[in-house]
Amino acid sequence: MAAWGIVEVNHGLLRSLPVFYDRFSRLLHLLFAIGISAQLLVSNIMEEPDDGYPGDFFYEIHERIGISLLALLVIYWLWSLVRRGPLKLGHLFPWFSAAGRRALIEDIRRYLSAVLAVTLPSTKEPSPLAGAIQGLGLLVATGMAVSGTVIFLFAPETGELRGPLHEIEDVHEALGGLMWAYLAVHVGAAVLHEIFGQRILFQMFSFRKKKPDN
């Protein structure tokens, strides 16, 4: 009976959870999660062009996924300008306004207080801290996709990068390291919320609701 009671409570909690993003934004988020994870994993096993030889099959997969992600990112940025709901584009960049910076500082204090109490703040309201972290992740992903596409378009198949292309490759690789760090923080935070009973994965990846809650 106790177990059934927990299930009933959890089902009631899931029904009451607010959804901050529209269905299309949630779909893009899912595609980003799959595509970026695949990119990072493929980058560890692919053979890049070198010594006059082109890259292997996995390198070609890496190129195609990268171009697809760039297209999805362009769609996401454009959609963020016009989508409806409580979270606008400014939610991702709170440091660009005085009100946003105040909200971000207050949210950081709220999380620090919660961590000291061995808990986490409620997820029933949008978090400026989570938005700022997500914004940074999207910027890193965009930088990776743009730099990778430039290499794809202008680098010779033999992999001999000279001049600006060599610098762009360095930037691309550095952003790859930052993306690994971002994923560790992003996924780790999501797991912690789930451990504390806050079903944010349901909020983001449930496609039942078409429109976000106001």
Secondary structure as UniProt FT lines:
FT   HELIX           2..16
FT   HELIX           23..43
FT   TURN            44..45
FT   TURN            51..52
FT   HELIX           57..82
FT   HELIX           89..92
FT   HELIX           94..96
FT   HELIX           98..116
FT   TURN            117..118
FT   HELIX           128..154
FT   TURN            157..158
FT   HELIX           164..195
FT   TURN            196..197
FT   HELIX           200..205
//
